[in-house]
């Protein structure tokens, strides 16, 4: 699909937190940045103010906001992407840990999509109430926000609170075509029914590690503290931890994982009433270890 504005495809990751894109789809972003030279953006919905344990950040929460935004900006630049933190129609941030599915969050996502005009959106999955795992409220609500907003992407009057006041009454709104939307596998969920599983090359894994490594406040400080485990001592240890996490993922997939190979998995949706073609899936998700059999089956089911 082309949006008519640029020959470069637009890739957008809509995240709950500043580090979600790198942790969940950093390898794919590396593939796409190298093969397609796309326009890219990571759009984050929360201010990241819960992701630490030091009392100084309670006294000065903006300090943590700034740290996490700077980390996310640096990580996205590794792929040649931009970083954007979404705000409501009054310019106010959405609080980490309290993200809700409402008109303000939906409007913020609607505006970001219409402004960027992506060809592909990657985001988090919606909640599965049969899942025994404890899902992260912000994560599953991002999936719900995108799902419940997708149909309205082409509708220019859906969220007038988010529109510019400088509109000529004689103008006709630009038509914004619906993008392909896929969800990434989230380790907070135990349910894995992917349509696509991509394998990372050594170069792509190294770039994923570098980008994830930019989130020092998370992998080195917050996540080990809240998870009660020893933090990786350096980026090589961080790389080993990502390989180990991938192997746990692979045990639930219909594949025979190779040693030291890292995988990322994705599910195709029909959100926005947009079903991708198999050629589009092959373009945006190269190196599918399932040989696109599952993707082809899912596309047929959605049509």
LINMO-V802987 format. One record per residue. RES is the residue in one letter. SS is DSSP state (H for helix, E for strand, C for the rest). PHI is phi as a letter, one per 40 degrees, with the letter a starting at -180 (999 if undefined). D_LAST is the distance of its C-alpha to the last C-alpha in Angstrom with 2 decimals. Layout:
BEGIN
RES SS PHI D_LAST
RES SS PHI D_LAST
END
This chain:
BEGIN
X C 999 17.10
X C b 20.65
X C c 22.12
X C g 24.88
X C b 27.62
X C a 27.94
X C c 27.09
X C c 26.93
X C c 23.55
X E b 23.78
X E b 23.26
X E b 23.77
X E b 24.44
X E b 24.84
X E b 27.36
X C c 29.50
X C b 32.56
X C c 34.12
X C b 33.69
X H c 30.10
X H c 28.58
X H c 31.17
X H c 31.20
X H b 27.49
X H a 26.16
X H c 29.38
X H c 28.81
X H c 25.47
X H d 27.14
X H c 29.93
X H d 27.71
X H c 26.05
X H c 29.42
X H c 30.96
X H c 28.33
X C b 26.84
X C f 29.72
X C c 27.39
X E c 28.29
X E b 28.02
X E a 28.76
X E b 29.01
X E b 28.94
X E b 30.71
X C c 30.88
X C b 34.12
X C c 37.67
X C g 38.12
X C c 41.29
X C c 40.95
X C c 40.61
X C a 44.30
X C b 47.41
X C c 50.34
X C c 52.27
X H c 52.65
X H c 49.02
X H c 49.65
X H c 52.55
X C b 50.73
X H c 46.91
X H c 46.42
X H c 47.84
X H c 45.01
X H d 42.46
X H c 43.98
X H c 44.08
X H c 40.42
X H c 39.32
X H c 41.55
X H c 40.21
X H c 36.60
X H c 37.62
X H c 39.38
X H c 36.52
X H c 33.94
X H c 36.42
X H c 36.41
X C c 32.92
X C g 33.93
X C c 31.91
X E c 33.27
X E b 33.55
X E a 33.22
X E c 34.10
X C c 32.54
X E b 34.87
X C c 34.77
X C c 35.78
X C b 39.43
X C g 39.18
X C c 39.49
X E c 37.87
X C c 35.69
X C c 37.72
X C d 36.75
X C g 36.26
X C b 35.75
X C c 32.38
X C b 30.92
X C c 27.72
X C a 29.27
X H c 29.31
X H c 31.47
X H c 29.28
X H c 26.11
X H c 28.07
X H c 29.27
X H c 25.82
X H d 24.62
X H c 27.70
X H c 27.40
X H c 23.86
X H c 24.91
X H c 28.11
X H c 26.69
X C f 23.53
X C c 21.66
X C c 18.96
X E b 18.25
X E b 19.16
X E b 20.14
X E a 21.31
X E c 22.36
X C c 20.49
X C c 20.92
X C c 23.48
X C b 23.08
X C c 25.90
X C c 26.24
X C c 27.08
X C c 30.84
X C c 31.10
X C c 32.50
X C c 29.85
X C c 31.06
X H d 30.74
X H c 30.33
X H c 27.58
X H c 25.36
X H c 26.15
X H c 24.98
X H d 21.52
X H c 21.76
X H c 23.17
X H c 20.43
X H c 17.67
X H c 19.66
X H b 20.43
X H d 17.21
X C c 16.25
X C c 19.82
X C d 19.98
X C c 20.18
X C c 22.55
X C c 26.09
X C b 27.93
X C c 26.12
X C b 28.86
X H c 31.96
X H c 34.13
X H c 32.61
X C c 33.11
X C c 36.11
X C c 39.01
X C c 39.71
X C b 37.45
X C c 38.81
X C d 38.27
X C c 37.78
X C c 34.92
X C b 31.28
X C c 28.93
X C c 26.92
X C c 23.16
X C b 21.53
X C c 17.94
X C c 15.62
X C c 15.74
X E c 13.65
X E b 14.71
X E b 15.47
X E b 18.04
X E c 20.99
X C c 22.66
X C b 25.61
X C c 28.66
X C c 29.51
X C b 26.82
X C c 27.38
X C c 23.76
X C b 22.14
X C b 18.72
X C c 17.83
X C c 15.07
X E b 17.58
X E b 21.37
X E c 23.46
X E b 27.13
X C c 29.71
X C c 32.51
X H c 36.01
X H c 36.09
X H c 32.85
X H c 34.18
X H c 37.44
X H c 35.78
X H c 33.80
X H c 37.15
X H c 38.86
X H c 36.35
X H c 36.32
X H c 40.08
X C c 40.34
X C c 39.63
X H d 43.11
X H c 43.41
X H c 40.51
X H c 40.75
X H c 44.55
X H b 45.46
X H c 43.14
X H c 40.77
X H c 43.67
X H c 45.72
X H c 43.22
X H c 41.99
X C g 45.60
X C b 45.39
X C c 47.30
X C c 45.81
X C d 45.22
X C c 48.43
X C a 46.96
X H c 43.83
X H c 44.29
X H c 44.25
X H c 41.20
X H c 39.46
X H c 40.44
X H c 39.06
X H c 35.62
X H c 35.71
X H c 36.72
X H c 33.93
X H c 31.40
X H c 32.94
X H c 32.52
X H c 28.83
X H c 28.61
X C c 30.20
X C c 27.09
X C b 24.73
X C c 24.08
X C b 26.35
X C b 30.03
X C c 31.14
X C c 33.77
X C c 36.90
X C g 36.87
X C c 33.24
X C b 31.19
X E b 27.47
X E b 24.96
X E b 21.62
X E a 18.41
X E b 15.24
X E c 11.95
X C b 10.87
X C b 8.66
X H c 12.11
X H g 13.00
X H f 9.51
X C b 9.29
X C b 6.84
X C c 9.45
X C c 9.97
X H c 11.96
X H c 15.00
X H c 14.78
X H c 14.69
X H c 17.61
X H c 19.41
X H c 19.35
X C b 19.70
X C c 22.24
X C g 24.00
X E c 21.32
X C c 23.51
X C c 20.62
X C f 20.19
X C g 16.48
X H c 15.84
X H c 14.50
X H c 12.43
X H c 10.87
X H c 10.31
X H c 8.79
X H c 6.29
X H c 5.36
X H c 5.70
X H c 3.79
X C c 0.00
END
